[in-house]
Amino acid sequence: MPRINCIGILVTDALSGPLERYPEPRRVSQVVTKSIRFAAGGGAANTGGALARMGMDVGVFSKVGDDPNGAFLQKELKQAGVDTRGVRVAKGESTPFTFVGIHLDGDRTFIHTPGTNLTFCPADLDLEALFATDTLFYHDCWVLPKLDGAPGAQLLAEAQRRGVKTALDECWGLGPRRDLLETMLPHCDYFLPSVDDLLAIYPKWQPERMTDHFLALGVKTVVLKQGKAGCLVAHGKERTTVPVLPAKVVDTTGAGDCWDAGFLAALLHGEEVVAAAKIGHACAAFGIEYVGGSTGIPDYAAVRWRMKLGV
């Protein structure tokens, strides 16, 4: 079984909904929702958990605090089948936490406490364990200030030097920064961003202009995720738009992370990039039909079967 290691953030999510509105001091001081669910969240947890549920050999490299939320995250990931030996536990620090408001249409908004994301740095990594993989996926660019940019670029470059395939995704996080991103892109075999986030740093750029720019920087394959419009796959001179699959939207939390998991799992199963993008859509369709970042993901065969059926 090919191995994939994910480096990124782990977050305890409290998902509550349906949320019609947020409270306003001295006007509407309380709102009521029907349910709340606690789940492992953050890019590394969502993608790592989805990969494990599909039967992949996956390890997560991240940092949590020595508090109940940190223990909860490790327990949840282990139960999903994720190798958590790369998770650093920091004494006296708090584990990242997010309140996720799930709105009536399945969209969501976040109130986030970054915690150990702000201190996670190269010294927290077992580099030999990190590079003992077939694919290294750097998740959550713009959320890890001590890793994003030059340190992350060095990790990706060293992985490629060792013959490891590299992939990168971003997260709005602390705010998109073009300089950090473009420092890392030359060392990426696959770049899997959201076009909505990128518009903050490439305003008014069309998707084709974005893909051409990223390929010129040295990325081998770019896949722009465009929500309901599907994704644009750019590889060499080929450009292919891949539509989404129908799904009953319950919670879109982690949809892009589940897409990443389906795409990367497909590549490790030997699929070419357009077929892998279709499997990414199938995985995302399963993900948004359940509350939580990756709780609804079945095994890889079921994801691939949904892709073939197109439903």
KEVOTI-780214 format. One record per residue (C-alpha): x, y, z. Coordinates in steps of 0.1 Angstrom, whole numbers, padded with zeros to 4 digits, always signed. Layout:
XYZ/...
//
This chain:
+0000+0000+0000/+0015+0034-0010/+0020+0058+0019/+0009+0094+0022/+0020+0118+0049/-0001+0150+0056/+0014+0180+0073/-0011+0206+0085/-0034+0216+0112/-0056+0196+0137/-0086+0214+0152/-0114+0204+0175/-0145+0214+0157/-0178+0221+0175/-0204+0220+0146/-0238+0236+0155/-0268+0241+0133/-0289+0249+0115/-0278+0285+0124/-0302+0312+0110/-0281+0341+0124/-0255+0350+0150/-0263+0367+0183/-0260+0405+0186/-0252+0420+0220/-0283+0436+0237/-0304+0429+0207/-0305+0392+0201/-0283+0379+0228/-0290+0342+0221/-0299+0320+0192/-0310+0284+0193/-0298+0255+0171/-0310+0219+0170/-0278+0201+0174/-0241+0203+0182/-0214+0177+0172/-0177+0176+0182/-0154+0163+0155/-0118+0163+0144/-0113+0191+0120/-0086+0211+0102/-0071+0202+0068/-0047+0174+0080/-0075+0158+0101/-0101+0160+0074/-0079+0148+0045/-0060+0123+0067/-0093+0109+0081/-0109+0106+0047/-0078+0089+0033/-0078+0064+0062/-0115+0057+0058/-0108+0049+0021/-0082+0023+0033/-0050+0043+0026/-0018+0042+0047/-0017+0077+0060/+0002+0096+0087/-0005+0131+0101/+0022+0155+0112/+0009+0183+0133/+0009+0199+0168/-0017+0200+0196/-0017+0210+0232/-0017+0188+0263/-0054+0194+0270/-0086+0175+0265/-0091+0187+0230/-0056+0175+0220/-0064+0140+0235/-0098+0140+0217/-0082+0147+0183/-0056+0119+0186/-0083+0094+0197/-0106+0104+0168/-0078+0101+0143/-0065+0067+0156/-0101+0053+0155/-0103+0064+0119/-0070+0045+0111/-0046+0075+0109/-0010+0071+0121/-0006+0099+0147/+0030+0093+0157/+0039+0125+0139/+0016+0146+0162/+0036+0167+0186/+0020+0174+0220/+0031+0208+0235/+0029+0213+0272/+0012+0244+0283/-0002+0253+0249/-0039+0251+0238/-0052+0229+0210/-0067+0247+0181/-0105+0250+0183/-0133+0262+0160/-0169+0269+0164/-0185+0260+0131/-0219+0275+0124/-0238+0254+0098/-0263+0276+0080/-0296+0267+0065/-0281+0261+0030/-0253+0239+0044/-0227+0266+0041/-0207+0274+0072/-0188+0301+0090/-0161+0299+0117/-0150+0313+0150/-0114+0301+0154/-0088+0299+0181/-0054+0290+0165/-0035+0277+0195/-0005+0256+0186/-0009+0264+0149/+0010+0296+0157/+0040+0277+0172/+0042+0246+0150/+0077+0248+0134/+0103+0225+0117/+0118+0216+0152/+0085+0198+0159/+0089+0174+0130/+0106+0141+0128/+0120+0147+0093/+0130+0111+0086/+0096+0099+0095/+0080+0127+0075/+0099+0118+0043/+0093+0081+0047/+0064+0082+0023/+0054+0081-0014/+0035+0114-0013/+0039+0144+0010/+0009+0166+0012/+0014+0201+0027/-0020+0212+0038/-0032+0245+0052/-0008+0270+0037/-0015+0305+0053/-0024+0289+0087/+0011+0279+0099/+0032+0311+0102/+0064+0293+0113/+0062+0268+0084/+0047+0287+0055/+0070+0302+0029/+0107+0294+0030/+0106+0266+0057/+0078+0248+0039/+0096+0252+0006/+0126+0236+0020/+0105+0206+0032/+0089+0202-0002/+0122+0205-0020/+0139+0179+0002/+0109+0156-0003/+0113+0159-0041/+0151+0153-0038/+0143+0120-0021/+0119+0110-0049/+0087+0118-0030/+0057+0133-0048/+0046+0166-0033/+0012+0183-0031/+0000+0216-0016/-0033+0231-0007/-0042+0264+0010/-0066+0276+0036/-0078+0312+0042/-0065+0309+0077/-0045+0340+0087/-0051+0356+0053/-0038+0348+0018/-0002+0360+0011/+0012+0357-0024/+0048+0358-0014/+0045+0328+0009/+0026+0308-0017/+0049+0315-0046/+0079+0306-0025/+0065+0271-0021/+0050+0264-0055/+0082+0257-0074/+0086+0225-0053/+0050+0211-0059/+0041+0183-0082/+0004+0191-0075/-0013+0223-0064/-0049+0220-0053/-0063+0254-0043/-0097+0270-0041/-0102+0296-0068/-0123+0318-0044/-0094+0321-0019/-0069+0328-0047/-0089+0358-0060/-0078+0376-0028/-0043+0378-0041/-0049+0375-0078/-0079+0398-0082/-0100+0395-0114/-0077+0368-0128/-0096+0341-0148/-0089+0305-0139/-0069+0299-0170/-0046+0328-0162/-0041+0314-0127/-0032+0279-0139/-0008+0292-0166/+0009+0313-0139/+0013+0284-0115/+0026+0261-0142/+0052+0288-0151/+0063+0289-0115/+0072+0252-0117/+0041+0233-0106/+0036+0201-0125/-0002+0198-0123/-0027+0224-0110/-0063+0217-0101/-0084+0248-0093/-0114+0238-0072/-0144+0261-0081/-0172+0249-0059/-0204+0241-0078/-0186+0249-0111/-0164+0218-0106/-0126+0221-0111/-0101+0230-0138/-0073+0205-0143/-0042+0220-0159/-0013+0197-0169/+0012+0206-0195/-0008+0222-0224/-0040+0204-0215/-0069+0221-0197/-0100+0200-0186/-0130+0212-0167/-0145+0184-0145/-0180+0189-0133/-0192+0181-0097/-0214+0151-0088/-0249+0156-0075/-0252+0154-0037/-0277+0163-0009/-0259+0191+0009/-0260+0188+0047/-0227+0203+0057/-0199+0216+0034/-0173+0216+0062/-0142+0199+0048/-0156+0195+0013/-0123+0206-0003/-0103+0185+0021/-0123+0154+0011/-0118+0163-0025/-0081+0164-0019/-0083+0129-0003/-0102+0114-0032/-0078+0129-0057/-0046+0118-0039/-0060+0083-0032/-0068+0080-0069/-0033+0090-0079/-0018+0064-0055/-0041+0038-0071/-0026+0046-0105/-0053+0069-0120/-0043+0097-0143/-0051+0133-0132/-0085+0139-0148/-0099+0106-0135/-0084+0114-0101/-0103+0148-0102/-0135+0129-0108/-0129+0107-0079/-0121+0138-0058/-0156+0151-0067/-0171+0117-0056/-0153+0118-0023/-0164+0154-0017/-0200+0144-0025/-0199+0118+0002/-0184+0143+0026/-0210+0170+0023/-0239+0146+0029/-0228+0143+0066/-0220+0166+0094/-0183+0169+0100/-0151+0172+0079/-0147+0135+0068/-0172+0114+0088/-0192+0103+0058/-0164+0089+0037/-0166+0052+0028/-0139+0029+0014/-0121+0037-0018/-0141+0012-0039/-0174+0028-0030/-0160+0063-0038/-0147+0051-0072/-0181+0034-0079/-0199+0066-0072/-0176+0083-0097/-0184+0057-0123/-0222+0060-0117/-0220+0098-0117/-0246+0101-0090/
//
